[in-house]
Amino acid sequence: MEHIRAIITKPDNIPIVGLILLLFFFTWLTFKQAFENDKRMEQKRRQKGE
């Protein structure tokens, strides 16, 4: 674990680690919104009687 922490905390690697964290966050956010949108579309179909 010490080796990983030493590599991650080097000044050159900090922006890369931040980008990886942002990638995971925005991927999660995208899927969350997609599932909510799918639920809304299914509710509209049920209301129309399809």
C-alpha distance matrix in Angstrom:
0.0 3.8 5.4 5.2 6.2 8.6 10.1 10.6 12.2 14.6 18.0 18.9 16.2 16.7 19.9 18.4 15.8 18.8 20.9 18.7 18.7 22.5 22.9 21.6 23.7 26.9 26.6 26.5 29.4 31.4 31.2 32.1 35.1 36.2 36.3 38.3 40.6 41.2 42.1 44.6 46.1 46.6 48.3 50.6 51.6 52.4 54.5 56.5 57.1 55.6
3.8 0.0 3.8 5.5 5.2 6.1 8.7 9.9 10.6 12.5 16.1 17.4 15.4 16.0 19.5 18.5 16.2 19.2 21.6 19.9 20.1 23.7 24.5 23.6 25.5 28.6 28.7 28.8 31.4 33.5 33.7 34.5 37.4 38.6 38.9 40.8 43.0 43.8 44.8 47.1 48.7 49.4 51.0 53.3 54.3 55.3 57.3 59.2 60.0 58.5
5.4 3.8 0.0 3.8 5.5 5.0 6.3 8.6 10.1 11.1 14.9 15.4 13.4 14.9 18.2 16.8 15.1 18.4 20.4 18.7 19.6 23.0 23.5 23.0 25.3 28.1 28.0 28.6 31.3 33.0 33.3 34.5 37.2 38.2 38.8 40.8 42.8 43.5 44.8 47.1 48.5 49.2 51.1 53.2 54.1 55.3 57.3 59.0 59.9 58.1
5.2 5.5 3.8 0.0 3.8 5.4 5.2 6.1 8.6 10.3 13.7 14.0 11.3 12.4 15.5 13.8 11.7 15.1 17.0 15.1 15.9 19.4 19.8 19.3 21.6 24.3 24.2 24.8 27.5 29.2 29.5 30.8 33.4 34.4 35.1 37.1 39.1 39.8 41.1 43.4 44.7 45.5 47.4 49.4 50.4 51.6 53.6 55.3 56.2 54.5
6.2 5.2 5.5 3.8 0.0 3.8 5.4 5.1 6.0 8.6 11.9 13.2 10.8 10.9 14.4 13.7 11.3 14.1 16.7 15.3 15.4 18.9 20.0 19.5 21.2 24.1 24.6 24.9 27.3 29.4 30.0 30.8 33.4 34.7 35.4 37.1 39.2 40.2 41.4 43.5 45.0 46.0 47.6 49.6 50.9 52.0 53.8 55.6 56.7 55.2
8.6 6.1 5.0 5.4 3.8 0.0 3.8 5.6 5.5 6.5 10.2 11.6 10.0 11.0 14.6 14.1 12.6 15.5 18.0 17.1 17.8 20.9 22.0 22.1 23.9 26.5 27.1 27.8 30.0 31.9 32.8 33.8 36.2 37.5 38.4 40.1 42.0 43.1 44.5 46.4 47.9 49.0 50.7 52.6 53.8 55.1 56.9 58.6 59.7 58.1
10.1 8.7 6.3 5.2 5.4 3.8 0.0 3.8 5.6 5.6 9.1 9.2 7.2 9.2 12.3 11.2 10.3 13.6 15.5 14.6 16.0 18.9 19.6 20.0 22.1 24.4 24.9 26.0 28.2 29.8 30.7 32.1 34.3 35.4 36.6 38.4 40.1 41.2 42.7 44.7 45.9 47.1 49.0 50.7 51.8 53.3 55.1 56.6 57.8 56.0
10.6 9.9 8.6 6.1 5.1 5.6 3.8 0.0 3.8 5.6 8.3 8.7 5.8 6.4 9.6 8.8 7.0 10.1 12.4 11.6 12.5 15.5 16.5 16.9 18.7 21.1 21.8 22.8 24.8 26.6 27.7 28.8 31.0 32.3 33.5 35.1 36.8 38.1 39.6 41.4 42.8 44.0 45.7 47.5 48.7 50.2 51.9 53.5 54.8 53.1
12.2 10.6 10.1 8.6 6.0 5.5 5.6 3.8 0.0 3.8 6.2 8.3 6.7 6.1 9.9 10.5 8.9 11.0 13.9 14.0 14.2 16.9 18.6 19.1 20.3 22.8 24.0 24.8 26.5 28.5 29.9 30.7 32.7 34.4 35.6 36.9 38.7 40.2 41.6 43.2 44.8 46.2 47.6 49.3 50.8 52.3 53.8 55.5 56.9 55.4
14.6 12.5 11.1 10.3 8.6 6.5 5.6 5.6 3.8 0.0 3.8 5.5 5.5 6.5 9.9 10.5 10.3 12.5 14.8 15.4 16.3 18.6 20.1 21.2 22.5 24.6 25.8 27.1 28.6 30.4 31.9 33.0 34.8 36.3 37.8 39.2 40.7 42.3 43.9 45.4 46.8 48.3 49.9 51.4 52.9 54.5 56.0 57.5 59.0 57.4
18.0 16.1 14.9 13.7 11.9 10.2 9.1 8.3 6.2 3.8 0.0 3.8 5.5 5.5 8.0 9.9 10.5 11.7 13.9 15.3 16.3 17.8 19.6 21.2 22.2 23.8 25.5 27.0 28.1 29.7 31.7 32.7 34.2 35.8 37.6 38.8 40.1 41.9 43.6 44.8 46.2 48.0 49.5 50.8 52.4 54.2 55.4 56.9 58.6 57.0
18.9 17.4 15.4 14.0 13.2 11.6 9.2 8.7 8.3 5.5 3.8 0.0 3.8 5.9 7.0 8.0 9.8 11.4 12.6 14.1 15.8 17.1 18.4 20.4 21.7 22.9 24.4 26.3 27.5 28.7 30.7 32.1 33.4 34.7 36.7 38.1 39.2 40.9 42.8 44.0 45.1 47.0 48.7 49.9 51.3 53.2 54.6 55.8 57.5 55.8
16.2 15.4 13.4 11.3 10.8 10.0 7.2 5.8 6.7 5.5 5.5 3.8 0.0 3.8 5.6 5.3 6.3 8.7 10.0 10.8 12.6 14.4 15.4 17.1 18.7 20.2 21.4 23.1 24.6 25.9 27.6 29.1 30.6 31.9 33.7 35.2 36.4 37.9 39.8 41.2 42.3 44.1 45.8 47.1 48.5 50.3 51.8 53.1 54.6 52.9
16.7 16.0 14.9 12.4 10.9 11.0 9.2 6.4 6.1 6.5 5.5 5.9 3.8 0.0 3.8 5.4 5.2 6.2 8.7 10.0 10.7 12.4 14.3 15.7 16.7 18.4 20.1 21.5 22.6 24.3 26.2 27.2 28.7 30.4 32.1 33.3 34.7 36.4 38.1 39.4 40.8 42.5 44.0 45.4 47.0 48.7 50.0 51.5 53.1 51.6
19.9 19.5 18.2 15.5 14.4 14.6 12.3 9.6 9.9 9.9 8.0 7.0 5.6 3.8 0.0 3.8 5.5 5.0 6.2 8.7 9.9 10.4 12.2 14.4 15.2 16.3 18.1 20.0 20.8 22.1 24.3 25.6 26.6 28.2 30.3 31.4 32.5 34.4 36.2 37.3 38.5 40.5 42.1 43.1 44.7 46.7 47.9 49.2 51.0 49.4
18.4 18.5 16.8 13.8 13.7 14.1 11.2 8.8 10.5 10.5 9.9 8.0 5.3 5.4 3.8 0.0 3.8 5.3 5.1 6.3 8.7 9.8 10.5 12.6 14.3 15.3 16.5 18.6 19.9 20.9 22.8 24.4 25.8 26.9 28.9 30.5 31.4 33.0 35.0 36.3 37.3 39.1 41.0 42.1 43.4 45.4 46.9 48.1 49.7 47.9
15.8 16.2 15.1 11.7 11.3 12.6 10.3 7.0 8.9 10.3 10.5 9.8 6.3 5.2 5.5 3.8 0.0 3.8 5.4 5.1 6.3 8.7 9.8 10.9 12.5 14.4 15.5 16.9 18.6 20.1 21.6 22.9 24.7 26.0 27.6 29.1 30.5 32.0 33.7 35.2 36.5 38.1 39.8 41.2 42.6 44.3 45.8 47.2 48.7 47.1
18.8 19.2 18.4 15.1 14.1 15.5 13.6 10.1 11.0 12.5 11.7 11.4 8.7 6.2 5.0 5.3 3.8 0.0 3.8 5.4 5.1 6.2 8.6 10.1 10.6 12.3 14.2 15.5 16.4 18.2 20.2 21.1 22.5 24.2 26.0 27.1 28.5 30.3 31.9 33.1 34.6 36.4 37.9 39.2 40.8 42.5 43.8 45.3 47.0 45.5
20.9 21.6 20.4 17.0 16.7 18.0 15.5 12.4 13.9 14.8 13.9 12.6 10.0 8.7 6.2 5.1 5.4 3.8 0.0 3.8 5.4 5.0 6.0 8.7 9.8 10.4 12.0 14.2 15.1 16.1 18.3 19.8 20.9 22.2 24.3 25.7 26.6 28.3 30.3 31.5 32.5 34.5 36.2 37.3 38.7 40.7 42.1 43.3 45.0 43.3
18.7 19.9 18.7 15.1 15.3 17.1 14.6 11.6 14.0 15.4 15.3 14.1 10.8 10.0 8.7 6.3 5.1 5.4 3.8 0.0 3.8 5.4 5.0 6.4 8.7 10.1 10.6 12.5 14.3 15.4 16.8 18.5 20.2 21.2 22.9 24.7 25.9 27.2 29.1 30.7 31.7 33.3 35.2 36.6 37.8 39.5 41.2 42.5 43.9 42.2
18.7 20.1 19.6 15.9 15.4 17.8 16.0 12.5 14.2 16.3 16.3 15.8 12.6 10.7 9.9 8.7 6.3 5.1 5.4 3.8 0.0 3.8 5.4 5.3 6.3 8.8 10.0 10.8 12.4 14.3 15.7 16.7 18.6 20.1 21.5 22.9 24.5 26.1 27.5 29.1 30.5 32.1 33.6 35.2 36.6 38.2 39.7 41.3 42.7 41.3
22.5 23.7 23.0 19.4 18.9 20.9 18.9 15.5 16.9 18.6 17.8 17.1 14.4 12.4 10.4 9.8 8.7 6.2 5.0 5.4 3.8 0.0 3.8 5.4 5.0 6.1 8.4 9.8 10.4 12.0 14.2 15.2 16.4 18.1 20.0 21.1 22.3 24.2 25.9 27.0 28.4 30.3 31.7 33.0 34.6 36.4 37.6 39.1 40.8 39.4
22.9 24.5 23.5 19.8 20.0 22.0 19.6 16.5 18.6 20.1 19.6 18.4 15.4 14.3 12.2 10.5 9.8 8.6 6.0 5.0 5.4 3.8 0.0 3.8 5.5 5.4 6.0 8.6 9.9 10.5 12.4 14.2 15.5 16.4 18.5 20.1 21.1 22.5 24.6 26.0 26.9 28.7 30.6 31.8 33.0 34.9 36.5 37.7 39.2 37.5
21.6 23.6 23.0 19.3 19.5 22.1 20.0 16.9 19.1 21.2 21.2 20.4 17.1 15.7 14.4 12.6 10.9 10.1 8.7 6.4 5.3 5.4 3.8 0.0 3.8 5.7 5.2 6.2 8.6 10.0 10.8 12.3 14.4 15.4 16.7 18.5 20.1 21.2 22.9 24.7 25.9 27.2 29.0 30.7 31.9 33.4 35.1 36.6 37.9 36.3
23.7 25.5 25.3 21.6 21.2 23.9 22.1 18.7 20.3 22.5 22.2 21.7 18.7 16.7 15.2 14.3 12.5 10.6 9.8 8.7 6.3 5.0 5.5 3.8 0.0 3.8 5.5 5.2 6.2 8.6 10.1 10.6 12.4 14.3 15.6 16.7 18.4 20.1 21.5 22.9 24.5 26.1 27.4 29.0 30.6 32.1 33.5 35.2 36.7 35.4
26.9 28.6 28.1 24.3 24.1 26.5 24.4 21.1 22.8 24.6 23.8 22.9 20.2 18.4 16.3 15.3 14.4 12.3 10.4 10.1 8.8 6.1 5.4 5.7 3.8 0.0 3.8 5.4 4.9 6.0 8.6 9.7 10.5 12.1 14.2 15.3 16.3 18.2 20.0 21.1 22.3 24.3 25.8 27.0 28.6 30.4 31.7 33.0 34.8 33.3
26.6 28.7 28.0 24.2 24.6 27.1 24.9 21.8 24.0 25.8 25.5 24.4 21.4 20.1 18.1 16.5 15.5 14.2 12.0 10.6 10.0 8.4 6.0 5.2 5.5 3.8 0.0 3.8 5.5 5.2 6.3 8.6 10.1 10.6 12.5 14.4 15.4 16.6 18.6 20.2 21.1 22.7 24.7 26.0 27.2 29.0 30.7 31.9 33.3 31.6
26.5 28.8 28.6 24.8 24.9 27.8 26.0 22.8 24.8 27.1 27.0 26.3 23.1 21.5 20.0 18.6 16.9 15.5 14.2 12.5 10.8 9.8 8.6 6.2 5.2 5.4 3.8 0.0 3.8 5.5 5.3 6.1 8.7 9.9 10.8 12.4 14.3 15.5 16.8 18.7 20.1 21.3 23.0 24.7 26.1 27.5 29.1 30.8 32.1 30.7
29.4 31.4 31.3 27.5 27.3 30.0 28.2 24.8 26.5 28.6 28.1 27.5 24.6 22.6 20.8 19.9 18.6 16.4 15.1 14.3 12.4 10.4 9.9 8.6 6.2 4.9 5.5 3.8 0.0 3.8 5.5 5.1 6.2 8.6 10.1 10.7 12.3 14.3 15.6 16.8 18.5 20.2 21.4 22.9 24.6 26.2 27.4 29.1 30.7 29.6
31.4 33.5 33.0 29.2 29.4 31.9 29.8 26.6 28.5 30.4 29.7 28.7 25.9 24.3 22.1 20.9 20.1 18.2 16.1 15.4 14.3 12.0 10.5 10.0 8.6 6.0 5.2 5.5 3.8 0.0 3.8 5.5 5.3 6.1 8.7 10.0 10.5 12.3 14.4 15.5 16.5 18.4 20.2 21.2 22.7 24.6 26.0 27.2 28.9 27.4
31.2 33.7 33.3 29.5 30.0 32.8 30.7 27.7 29.9 31.9 31.7 30.7 27.6 26.2 24.3 22.8 21.6 20.2 18.3 16.8 15.7 14.2 12.4 10.8 10.1 8.6 6.3 5.3 5.5 3.8 0.0 3.8 5.4 4.9 6.2 8.6 9.7 10.4 12.4 14.3 15.2 16.5 18.5 20.1 21.1 22.7 24.6 25.9 27.2 25.6
32.1 34.5 34.5 30.8 30.8 33.8 32.1 28.8 30.7 33.0 32.7 32.1 29.1 27.2 25.6 24.4 22.9 21.1 19.8 18.5 16.7 15.2 14.2 12.3 10.6 9.7 8.6 6.1 5.1 5.5 3.8 0.0 3.8 5.5 5.4 6.4 8.7 10.1 10.9 12.7 14.5 15.7 17.0 18.9 20.4 21.6 23.1 25.0 26.3 25.2
35.1 37.4 37.2 33.4 33.4 36.2 34.3 31.0 32.7 34.8 34.2 33.4 30.6 28.7 26.6 25.8 24.7 22.5 20.9 20.2 18.6 16.4 15.5 14.4 12.4 10.5 10.1 8.7 6.2 5.3 5.4 3.8 0.0 3.8 5.5 5.1 6.1 8.6 9.9 10.6 12.3 14.3 15.4 16.7 18.5 20.2 21.3 22.8 24.6 23.6
36.2 38.6 38.2 34.4 34.7 37.5 35.4 32.3 34.4 36.3 35.8 34.7 31.9 30.4 28.2 26.9 26.0 24.2 22.2 21.2 20.1 18.1 16.4 15.4 14.3 12.1 10.6 9.9 8.6 6.1 4.9 5.5 3.8 0.0 3.8 5.5 5.1 6.2 8.7 9.9 10.5 12.4 14.4 15.4 16.6 18.6 20.1 21.3 22.8 21.3
36.3 38.9 38.8 35.1 35.4 38.4 36.6 33.5 35.6 37.8 37.6 36.7 33.7 32.1 30.3 28.9 27.6 26.0 24.3 22.9 21.5 20.0 18.5 16.7 15.6 14.2 12.5 10.8 10.1 8.7 6.2 5.4 5.5 3.8 0.0 3.8 5.4 5.0 6.3 8.8 9.9 10.6 12.5 14.4 15.5 16.7 18.6 20.3 21.3 20.0
38.3 40.8 40.8 37.1 37.1 40.1 38.4 35.1 36.9 39.2 38.8 38.1 35.2 33.3 31.4 30.5 29.1 27.1 25.7 24.7 22.9 21.1 20.1 18.5 16.7 15.3 14.4 12.4 10.7 10.0 8.6 6.4 5.1 5.5 3.8 0.0 3.8 5.4 5.1 6.4 8.8 10.0 10.8 12.6 14.5 15.6 16.8 18.8 20.3 19.6
40.6 43.0 42.8 39.1 39.2 42.0 40.1 36.8 38.7 40.7 40.1 39.2 36.4 34.7 32.5 31.4 30.5 28.5 26.6 25.9 24.5 22.3 21.1 20.1 18.4 16.3 15.4 14.3 12.3 10.5 9.7 8.7 6.1 5.1 5.4 3.8 0.0 3.8 5.4 5.1 6.2 8.7 9.9 10.7 12.5 14.4 15.5 16.8 18.7 17.7
41.2 43.8 43.5 39.8 40.2 43.1 41.2 38.1 40.2 42.3 41.9 40.9 37.9 36.4 34.4 33.0 32.0 30.3 28.3 27.2 26.1 24.2 22.5 21.2 20.1 18.2 16.6 15.5 14.3 12.3 10.4 10.1 8.6 6.2 5.0 5.4 3.8 0.0 3.8 5.4 5.1 6.2 8.7 10.0 10.7 12.5 14.4 15.5 16.7 15.3
42.1 44.8 44.8 41.1 41.4 44.5 42.7 39.6 41.6 43.9 43.6 42.8 39.8 38.1 36.2 35.0 33.7 31.9 30.3 29.1 27.5 25.9 24.6 22.9 21.5 20.0 18.6 16.8 15.6 14.4 12.4 10.9 9.9 8.7 6.3 5.1 5.4 3.8 0.0 3.8 5.5 5.1 6.3 8.8 10.0 10.7 12.5 14.5 15.5 14.9
44.6 47.1 47.1 43.4 43.5 46.4 44.7 41.4 43.2 45.4 44.8 44.0 41.2 39.4 37.3 36.3 35.2 33.1 31.5 30.7 29.1 27.0 26.0 24.7 22.9 21.1 20.2 18.7 16.8 15.5 14.3 12.7 10.6 9.9 8.8 6.4 5.1 5.4 3.8 0.0 3.8 5.4 5.1 6.3 8.7 10.0 10.7 12.5 14.4 14.2
46.1 48.7 48.5 44.7 45.0 47.9 45.9 42.8 44.8 46.8 46.2 45.1 42.3 40.8 38.5 37.3 36.5 34.6 32.5 31.7 30.5 28.4 26.9 25.9 24.5 22.3 21.1 20.1 18.5 16.5 15.2 14.5 12.3 10.5 9.9 8.8 6.2 5.1 5.5 3.8 0.0 3.8 5.4 5.1 6.3 8.8 10.0 10.8 12.6 11.5
46.6 49.4 49.2 45.5 46.0 49.0 47.1 44.0 46.2 48.3 48.0 47.0 44.1 42.5 40.5 39.1 38.1 36.4 34.5 33.3 32.1 30.3 28.7 27.2 26.1 24.3 22.7 21.3 20.2 18.4 16.5 15.7 14.3 12.4 10.6 10.0 8.7 6.2 5.1 5.4 3.8 0.0 3.8 5.4 5.1 6.3 8.7 10.0 10.7 9.7
48.3 51.0 51.1 47.4 47.6 50.7 49.0 45.7 47.6 49.9 49.5 48.7 45.8 44.0 42.1 41.0 39.8 37.9 36.2 35.2 33.6 31.7 30.6 29.0 27.4 25.8 24.7 23.0 21.4 20.2 18.5 17.0 15.4 14.4 12.5 10.8 9.9 8.7 6.3 5.1 5.4 3.8 0.0 3.8 5.4 5.1 6.3 8.8 9.9 10.3
50.6 53.3 53.2 49.4 49.6 52.6 50.7 47.5 49.3 51.4 50.8 49.9 47.1 45.4 43.1 42.1 41.2 39.2 37.3 36.6 35.2 33.0 31.8 30.7 29.0 27.0 26.0 24.7 22.9 21.2 20.1 18.9 16.7 15.4 14.4 12.6 10.7 10.0 8.8 6.3 5.1 5.4 3.8 0.0 3.8 5.4 5.1 6.3 8.7 9.0
51.6 54.3 54.1 50.4 50.9 53.8 51.8 48.7 50.8 52.9 52.4 51.3 48.5 47.0 44.7 43.4 42.6 40.8 38.7 37.8 36.6 34.6 33.0 31.9 30.6 28.6 27.2 26.1 24.6 22.7 21.1 20.4 18.5 16.6 15.5 14.5 12.5 10.7 10.0 8.7 6.3 5.1 5.4 3.8 0.0 3.8 5.4 5.2 6.3 5.5
52.4 55.3 55.3 51.6 52.0 55.1 53.3 50.2 52.3 54.5 54.2 53.2 50.3 48.7 46.7 45.4 44.3 42.5 40.7 39.5 38.2 36.4 34.9 33.4 32.1 30.4 29.0 27.5 26.2 24.6 22.7 21.6 20.2 18.6 16.7 15.6 14.4 12.5 10.7 10.0 8.8 6.3 5.1 5.4 3.8 0.0 3.8 5.5 5.1 6.0
54.5 57.3 57.3 53.6 53.8 56.9 55.1 51.9 53.8 56.0 55.4 54.6 51.8 50.0 47.9 46.9 45.8 43.8 42.1 41.2 39.7 37.6 36.5 35.1 33.5 31.7 30.7 29.1 27.4 26.0 24.6 23.1 21.3 20.1 18.6 16.8 15.5 14.4 12.5 10.7 10.0 8.7 6.3 5.1 5.4 3.8 0.0 3.8 5.4 7.8
56.5 59.2 59.0 55.3 55.6 58.6 56.6 53.5 55.5 57.5 56.9 55.8 53.1 51.5 49.2 48.1 47.2 45.3 43.3 42.5 41.3 39.1 37.7 36.6 35.2 33.0 31.9 30.8 29.1 27.2 25.9 25.0 22.8 21.3 20.3 18.8 16.8 15.5 14.5 12.5 10.8 10.0 8.8 6.3 5.2 5.5 3.8 0.0 3.8 5.7
57.1 60.0 59.9 56.2 56.7 59.7 57.8 54.8 56.9 59.0 58.6 57.5 54.6 53.1 51.0 49.7 48.7 47.0 45.0 43.9 42.7 40.8 39.2 37.9 36.7 34.8 33.3 32.1 30.7 28.9 27.2 26.3 24.6 22.8 21.3 20.3 18.7 16.7 15.5 14.4 12.6 10.7 9.9 8.7 6.3 5.1 5.4 3.8 0.0 3.8
55.6 58.5 58.1 54.5 55.2 58.1 56.0 53.1 55.4 57.4 57.0 55.8 52.9 51.6 49.4 47.9 47.1 45.5 43.3 42.2 41.3 39.4 37.5 36.3 35.4 33.3 31.6 30.7 29.6 27.4 25.6 25.2 23.6 21.3 20.0 19.6 17.7 15.3 14.9 14.2 11.5 9.7 10.3 9.0 5.5 6.0 7.8 5.7 3.8 0.0
